[in-house]
Amino acid sequence: MAPRPRRPALSRPPARRKAAGRTSRRVLPPSERAAAIRATVHRGRVEDLTPLLVALSDPVAGVRQTAAIALGLLADPRAATTLAAALQDPDAAVRGSVAEALGPAGRPDTRLALEAVLSDPDPHVRQKAADALATAADPGSVVALEVHLHDPAAEVRLAVARTLGRIGTPDAHLALEGLLSDSSDRVRREAVLGLGRAGRPEVLRLIRAMLNDPSRRVRAGAAVISGRLHDHDAVPRLLEILLQKETWEKPSVLVALGRIGDRRAIPGLVDAAESPQHWLRVCAVHALGELGGAEARDVAIRGLVDTAWPVRGADKPMAARMVAAAIALGAVGVPEDLTLLLDLLEDDHPWPRRGATYALGHLGLAAAAPRIREELADSAPEVRLAAVWALGRLGDDGAREELVRLLRSGPCLESAPAPGEEEILRSDAESRLFDAIVQALGRLPHGADDPVVQSALLAARARLPDEELDRLARLPLPEVVEDRPVPTLRTLFESAIVTSFDEDSPG
C-alpha cells in the first residue's frame, strides 16, 4: 500500500494554526517559579511587587509560601493588604508564612487580621501570628493575646509571652504574671524575661521567687533579670546557687552578681575563679572586674600571667579568660601595672599579647601608646585588631597616619571577624578590622573632621560591596564613651559624604 501523501503546511485547517502575531508561552514548573521569586528578592529592592503578589494565588502551595516568605524579607508595606487577604489560604504552612510576613511588612490596619488568626486551628499558624504582633507591639493586642494564655500548644504560649513582653504595658505585665506558673519552663522563662524588660521595681519580688524554680532554664533567666535590675535582695539566693553542684545556670548567676555590685559576693566570685569549668572562671573574673577591689586585681593579674592558672594552651578557653582578665584589670588596675602588661606584649602566644593590649586600652595609659603602635604590625590578626581598638580608646593622635594607611589598604575591607573575637565580654571593641579602624579614627581628636580621614573614608566606601553598605546603614546611633558621643561607622560615613558634597557645590 502506497504511503499517504503529506499535506502541505499551508493547507492545514485554520483551527490548528497559530494565530498571527502570537507566541507560545511556556508555563514554568513550580520549582522554577519558586526559584524566580527567590531571585527577585536576592536582587534587593523591588519596585514592582505585582509578580510576588500574583504568586500568592499560585495553584501550588509551595510557590505561594515562597512568595509570602519573599514579601516578608522585603518588608514592603505595599504588600500588607494582599498578605492580610492571604491569611485565608487553605494551606496551613502558607498561612503561617503569610502571618510571619505581616510582622515586618504590616501596618496598623493589619493588626485585626493577625488577631483573628490567633484562633487558627493549626498551632504553627497561631504561633506565627502571635510573634508577628510583636513587631508593632500595639497595646491594643493585649486583650486578644490574653485569650491564648492557656493555649494547648506550648509554642503558642511562648510566642504570646514574647509579644506581651515587647508590649510592656501594665496590663501586659499582669498577663505575664499568669504565665509564671505555666507548665512549660520555656514559657516561664520568657515570662520572667518579659517582666524584667521594662525594669519596673514592682516585679523584683516575682523575679526573686523564680530563682527557686525547679527548672535551671528559668533560674538562669531570673538571675539575668536580677542582675539587670540590680536587686541586692537577690544576692543571698544567687550565692546559694553558686554552692550547688549543677553548673548550668552559674554563668548567668556570676554575671548577675557582677552587675548588682554587692561586695558580699566577692568570696564566692574568688572561689568561682578557681573552678575547673573554664566558663565559670571567665564569668567570675568578669564579675570581679565589675565589683573592683584588691581581690579583683589579684585574680585579674593571675588570669593574665600565671601559666598554670588553670588553663593555658586551649585557644577558646584561654582567649575568653585573657580578655575577661584584661578588662577586669583595666577596670581595677593601677598605673604600676604598666610594666607587667608591657612584658606580656613580648609573650610568644598571641592571646596574652591580645589581652594585654585590651587591658592597656581600658586602663587609659597614654604612656603605652608608642608600644601599642608597634602591635599594628603584629603577626596575629587578633592582636592587630586589639591594637587598633586600644589606640582609638587612648585617642592616640600619633597613630592617625598609620590608621589612615590601614584604612586605605585593601585587606582590611575583606577582613572577617578575628578568631575568638566573639569571646569578648563587656568590651566595645569591634570584631572586624575595618570597623575598628574607622571607629578608632572617629575617637581621635577631630578625627571625624580631618580632611585626610574624610578622604580615606570616601575611598573606602567606594570599594565596599553593597552588602557592607547595607550593614553600615543598619548600625546603631552614636555610642557614648566617657560622657562624650563617639561617631559610629554610619555617622562617620554620612559626615564624609556631606562634607564632600559641600566642597563640590558651587559657591
Secondary structure, 3 states (H helix, E strand, C coil): CCCCCCCCHHHCCHHHCCCCCCCCCCCCCHHHHHHHHHHHHHCCCCCCCHHHHHHCCCCCHHHHHHHHHHHHHHCCHHHHHHHHHHHHCCCHHHHHHHHHHHHHHCCHHHHHHHHHHCCCCCHHHHHHHHHHHHHHCCHHHHHHHHCCCCCCCHHHHHHHHHHHHHHCCHHHHHHHHHHCCCCCHHHHHHHHHHHHHCCCHHHHHHHHHHCCCCCHHHHHHHHHHHHHCCCHHHHHHHHHHHCCCCCCCHHHHHHHHHHHCCHHHHHHHHHHCCCCCHHHHHHHHHHHHHHCCHHHHHHHHHHHHCCCCCCCCCHHHHHHHHHHHHHHHHHHCCHHHHHHHHHHCCCCCHHHHHHHHHHHHHHCCHHHHHHHHHHHHCCCHHHHHHHHHHHHHHCCHHHHHHHHHHHHCCHHHHCCCCCCHHHCCCCCCCCCHHHHHHHHHHHCCCHHHCHHHHHHHHHHHHHCCHHHHHHHHCCCCCEEECCEEECCHHHHHHHHHHHHHHHHCCC
